[in-house]
Amino acid sequence: MNLRSLDLNLLVVFDALMRKRNVTHAAQSVGLSQPAFSNALSRLRERLGDELFIRTPGGMRPTPWALQLSGPVSAALGDIENALDGAAFDPARSQRTFTIAALDYATIVLLPPLLRRIKGEAPGVIVRIHTPSVITGEFLDTQQADLALFSWSDPPERFVSEPLLDEDWVCVMRPNHPLAGAPLTLDAYTNAEHLLVSPRGDLRGWVDDILAEHGRTRHITVTMPTFGPAPLILETTDLILACPKRVGRVFAERIGMAMMRCPVEAPSGMRSIDMIWHARLGNHPAQIWLRDLLRDVAAATDL
């Protein structure tokens, strides 16, 4: 295909629909009316000789060729956009929205101080958080996420991964819990009832795997996907929660929970949070600014 014969604006339409999977929302995102967007999509379908998107009850489903095109098209448009606006990034004037894929742990520990820094340096900037998932890599590829904060030991080469936080785990419980105030032994720990935070809804976690290696078990009576609501459960029960130490410190200092050393040592994969971004954005000024802020905030939380 001769590129000069293709209206490159149609690729913007293609990329918007690939992101939104909904014609109305995609049209709004590029500032077109729905009829104009549909007309542009029809022209692109005719030009490329493929349906590209098929309407389904769950939204517009891309065809195999559309999926094949999506990565290169999104990367090319992202490179153009970065080249045009990257050098002009000014935090004090920016109205940019940064999207971060972050675990609940990272949002509890890093988001409040990060927002304070952003409020002072870039009051017009908006931060959007979403939960990491199996499609986080796709979101980084298509710049639907600027960076991710979670543990990813071996990301693909197109991503850069930098350790951001490293720490031990602790146990938290209500301040008048029968086990509060004295060193928490392994026997006392395994005989207690437990609250497990499991983003995927699993009924066991890394603690249970380590206990099993030593022929021990614990009794989990409640599971939830995030750490945030845990104190509401802990303050009215005799449950114990194992959590990263920085999260435990937040619960202890702000909510009054008792915090004690966890008698089970966390494996390396559960002790760290990495900052991950796409390699092609390594030199983008806005991305550099955000990464530097996160490094500063993370350093300030050192235990």
C-alpha positions as CSV (number, residue, x, y, z in Angstrom):
1,M,0.0,0.0,0.0
2,N,1.2,3.5,-0.9
3,L,1.1,5.4,2.4
4,R,0.6,8.7,0.6
5,S,-2.7,7.4,-0.7
6,L,-4.1,6.8,2.8
7,D,-5.7,9.5,5.0
8,L,-3.7,9.1,8.2
9,N,-6.6,10.6,10.2
10,L,-8.3,7.3,9.6
11,L,-5.6,5.6,11.7
12,V,-6.6,7.9,14.6
13,V,-10.1,6.7,14.2
14,F,-8.9,3.1,14.1
15,D,-6.8,3.6,17.3
16,A,-9.6,5.3,19.2
17,L,-12.0,2.4,18.5
18,M,-9.4,-0.1,19.4
19,R,-9.0,1.6,22.7
20,K,-12.7,2.2,23.5
21,R,-14.4,-0.7,21.6
22,N,-17.5,1.5,21.5
23,V,-18.3,3.9,18.5
24,T,-19.9,6.6,20.6
25,H,-17.1,6.7,23.2
26,A,-14.4,6.5,20.5
27,A,-16.0,9.4,18.5
28,Q,-16.1,11.5,21.7
29,S,-12.4,10.8,22.4
30,V,-11.3,12.2,19.0
31,G,-13.8,15.1,18.8
32,L,-16.0,13.7,16.0
33,S,-19.8,13.2,15.8
34,Q,-20.9,9.6,15.7
35,P,-22.0,9.8,12.0
36,A,-18.6,11.4,11.1
37,F,-16.8,8.7,13.0
38,S,-18.8,5.9,11.4
39,N,-18.2,7.4,8.0
40,A,-14.5,7.5,8.6
41,L,-14.6,3.9,9.8
42,S,-16.4,2.9,6.6
43,R,-13.7,4.6,4.5
44,L,-11.0,2.8,6.4
45,R,-12.7,-0.6,6.0
46,E,-13.1,0.0,2.3
47,R,-9.5,1.2,1.9
48,L,-8.0,-1.8,3.8
49,G,-10.4,-4.4,2.5
50,D,-11.3,-5.7,6.0
51,E,-14.2,-5.4,8.4
52,L,-11.7,-4.4,11.2
53,F,-14.4,-4.3,13.9
54,I,-17.5,-6.5,14.3
55,R,-20.4,-5.3,16.4
56,T,-21.3,-7.7,19.3
57,P,-23.4,-7.3,22.5
58,G,-20.2,-6.7,24.4
59,G,-18.9,-3.9,22.0
60,M,-16.9,-3.7,18.8
61,R,-14.7,-6.8,18.5
62,P,-11.6,-6.3,16.4
63,T,-10.9,-8.8,13.6
64,P,-7.6,-10.8,13.6
65,W,-6.1,-8.3,11.2
66,A,-7.2,-5.3,13.3
67,L,-5.5,-6.9,16.3
68,Q,-2.3,-7.4,14.2
69,L,-2.4,-3.7,13.1
70,S,-3.2,-2.3,16.6
71,G,0.3,-2.5,18.1
72,P,2.2,-0.8,15.2
73,V,-0.5,1.8,14.6
74,S,-0.7,2.7,18.3
75,A,3.1,2.9,18.6
76,A,3.4,5.1,15.5
77,L,0.7,7.5,16.7
78,G,2.2,7.6,20.2
79,D,5.6,8.4,18.8
80,I,4.2,11.2,16.7
81,E,2.3,12.6,19.7
82,N,5.3,12.4,22.0
83,A,7.5,14.1,19.4
84,L,5.0,17.0,19.1
85,D,4.3,17.6,22.7
86,G,7.1,16.1,24.7
87,A,9.6,18.9,24.6
88,A,6.9,21.4,25.6
89,F,5.9,19.7,28.9
90,D,5.6,22.3,31.7
91,P,4.3,20.8,35.0
92,A,2.9,24.1,36.2
93,R,0.8,24.6,33.0
94,S,0.1,21.0,32.1
95,Q,-3.5,19.7,32.0
96,R,-2.3,16.2,31.3
97,T,-3.9,13.0,32.7
98,F,-1.5,10.4,33.9
99,T,-2.8,6.8,34.2
100,I,-1.0,4.5,36.6
101,A,-1.7,0.7,36.9
102,A,-1.1,0.2,40.6
103,L,-1.7,-2.3,43.3
104,D,-3.8,-1.4,46.3
105,Y,-0.6,-1.5,48.4
106,A,1.1,1.1,46.1
107,T,-1.9,3.4,46.2
108,I,-2.1,3.4,50.0
109,V,1.6,4.1,50.5
110,L,2.5,6.3,47.5
111,L,-0.6,8.0,46.2
112,P,-1.3,10.4,49.1
113,P,2.3,11.9,49.1
114,L,2.4,11.8,45.3
115,L,-0.8,13.8,45.1
116,R,0.6,16.4,47.5
117,R,3.6,16.8,45.3
118,I,1.5,17.1,42.2
119,K,-0.8,19.6,43.8
120,G,2.2,21.8,44.5
121,E,4.1,21.4,41.2
122,A,1.3,20.6,38.6
123,P,-2.1,21.7,39.9
124,G,-3.7,21.0,36.5
125,V,-2.6,17.4,36.3
126,I,-5.1,14.6,36.8
127,V,-4.1,11.1,38.1
128,R,-6.1,8.1,37.1
129,I,-5.5,4.7,38.8
130,H,-6.5,1.3,37.6
131,T,-5.7,-2.2,38.9
132,P,-3.0,-4.2,37.2
133,S,-4.2,-7.2,35.2
134,V,-3.2,-9.5,32.4
135,I,-3.8,-6.7,30.0
136,T,-1.4,-4.2,31.7
137,G,1.2,-4.9,29.1
138,E,-1.2,-4.0,26.4
139,F,-2.2,-0.8,28.2
140,L,1.5,0.2,28.4
141,D,1.9,-0.7,24.7
142,T,-1.0,1.5,23.7
143,Q,-0.2,4.2,26.3
144,Q,-3.5,3.7,28.0
145,A,-1.3,3.5,31.1
146,D,1.8,5.7,31.5
147,L,3.4,3.3,33.9
148,A,2.7,0.4,36.3
149,L,3.5,-0.2,40.0
150,F,3.6,-3.9,40.9
151,S,6.0,-6.8,41.1
152,W,7.0,-8.0,37.6
153,S,10.1,-10.1,37.8
154,D,10.7,-10.7,34.1
155,P,8.9,-8.2,31.9
156,P,9.3,-8.3,28.1
157,E,12.3,-6.4,26.7
158,R,10.2,-3.5,25.4
159,F,9.5,-2.6,29.0
160,V,11.8,-1.1,31.6
161,S,11.5,-2.3,35.2
162,E,13.0,-0.4,38.2
163,P,12.7,-1.5,41.8
164,L,10.9,1.1,43.7
165,L,10.0,-0.3,47.2
166,D,11.4,-3.2,49.2
167,E,10.3,-4.2,52.6
168,D,9.3,-6.8,55.2
169,W,5.7,-7.9,56.0
170,V,4.0,-7.4,59.4
171,C,0.8,-8.5,61.1
172,V,-1.9,-6.0,62.1
173,M,-4.8,-6.4,64.4
174,R,-7.1,-4.4,66.7
175,P,-5.2,-2.7,69.5
176,N,-7.0,-4.8,72.2
177,H,-6.6,-8.1,70.4
178,P,-5.7,-10.9,72.7
179,L,-2.3,-11.3,70.9
180,A,-1.4,-7.6,70.8
181,G,1.4,-6.3,72.9
182,A,3.6,-9.4,73.0
183,P,5.9,-11.0,70.3
184,L,3.8,-13.0,67.9
185,T,5.0,-16.6,67.9
186,L,4.5,-19.0,65.0
187,D,2.2,-21.2,67.2
188,A,0.0,-18.2,68.2
189,Y,-0.1,-17.0,64.6
190,T,-1.2,-20.3,63.1
191,N,-3.8,-20.8,65.9
192,A,-5.4,-17.4,65.2
193,E,-8.1,-16.6,62.6
194,H,-6.9,-14.6,59.6
195,L,-8.1,-12.0,57.0
196,L,-6.4,-12.6,53.6
197,V,-6.1,-9.9,51.0
198,S,-6.1,-11.6,47.6
199,P,-6.8,-9.5,44.4
200,R,-7.7,-12.6,42.5
201,G,-10.0,-14.0,45.2
202,D,-7.7,-17.0,46.1
203,L,-8.3,-18.8,49.4
204,R,-4.6,-19.0,50.2
205,G,-1.6,-16.8,49.8
206,W,2.2,-16.9,50.0
207,V,2.0,-17.3,53.8
208,D,0.1,-20.6,53.4
209,D,2.6,-21.9,50.8
210,I,5.5,-21.3,53.3
211,L,3.5,-22.8,56.2
212,A,2.8,-25.9,54.2
213,E,6.5,-26.4,53.6
214,H,6.8,-26.8,57.4
215,G,3.7,-28.9,57.8
216,R,1.6,-26.1,59.2
217,T,-1.6,-24.4,58.2
218,R,-3.6,-21.3,59.3
219,H,-7.4,-20.7,59.4
220,I,-8.5,-18.0,56.9
221,T,-12.1,-16.9,57.6
222,V,-12.4,-13.8,55.4
223,T,-10.8,-12.8,52.1
224,M,-11.1,-9.4,50.3
225,P,-9.4,-8.0,47.1
226,T,-7.8,-4.9,48.6
227,F,-6.1,-3.7,51.8
228,G,-8.0,-0.5,52.1
229,P,-11.2,-1.7,53.9
230,A,-9.3,-4.2,56.1
231,P,-9.2,-2.1,59.3
232,L,-13.0,-1.9,59.2
233,I,-13.0,-5.7,59.6
234,L,-10.1,-5.9,62.0
235,E,-11.4,-3.4,64.5
236,T,-14.5,-5.5,65.3
237,T,-13.0,-9.1,65.1
238,D,-10.1,-11.1,66.4
239,L,-8.7,-11.5,62.8
240,I,-5.1,-10.9,61.9
241,L,-3.9,-9.4,58.6
242,A,-0.5,-10.0,57.1
243,C,0.5,-7.0,55.0
244,P,3.6,-5.0,53.8
245,K,5.2,-3.0,56.6
246,R,4.4,0.4,55.0
247,V,0.7,-0.5,54.8
248,G,0.8,-1.7,58.4
249,R,2.4,1.5,59.5
250,V,-0.4,3.6,57.8
251,F,-3.0,1.5,59.6
252,A,-1.1,1.8,62.9
253,E,-0.5,5.6,62.7
254,R,-3.8,6.7,61.2
255,I,-6.3,4.1,62.4
256,G,-4.7,2.9,65.6
257,M,-4.1,-0.7,64.6
258,A,-1.5,-2.8,66.5
259,M,1.4,-3.8,64.3
260,M,3.7,-6.7,65.0
261,R,6.5,-8.5,63.2
262,C,5.2,-11.3,61.0
263,P,6.6,-14.7,62.1
264,V,6.7,-15.9,58.5
265,E,9.4,-14.3,56.3
266,A,8.1,-13.0,52.9
267,P,9.8,-14.4,49.8
268,S,11.6,-11.9,47.5
269,G,8.8,-11.8,45.0
270,M,6.4,-10.5,47.7
271,R,8.8,-7.9,49.1
272,S,9.1,-5.5,46.2
273,I,7.2,-3.1,44.1
274,D,8.6,-2.2,40.7
275,M,8.0,0.8,38.5
276,I,7.5,-0.3,34.9
277,W,7.2,1.8,31.7
278,H,7.5,1.3,28.0
279,A,11.1,1.7,26.7
280,R,10.1,4.1,23.9
281,L,8.9,6.6,26.5
282,G,12.2,6.6,28.4
283,N,13.2,10.1,27.3
284,H,9.7,11.7,27.3
285,P,9.9,14.8,29.6
286,A,6.4,14.2,31.1
287,Q,7.2,10.6,31.8
288,I,10.6,11.5,33.3
289,W,8.9,14.0,35.6
290,L,6.4,11.5,36.8
291,R,9.0,8.8,37.4
292,D,11.2,11.2,39.3
293,L,8.3,12.2,41.5
294,L,7.6,8.6,42.3
295,R,11.2,7.9,43.1
296,D,11.3,10.9,45.5
297,V,8.0,9.8,47.2
298,A,9.2,6.2,47.5
299,A,12.5,7.3,49.0
300,A,10.6,9.4,51.6
301,T,8.8,6.3,52.8
302,D,12.0,4.5,53.7
303,L,11.5,2.5,56.9
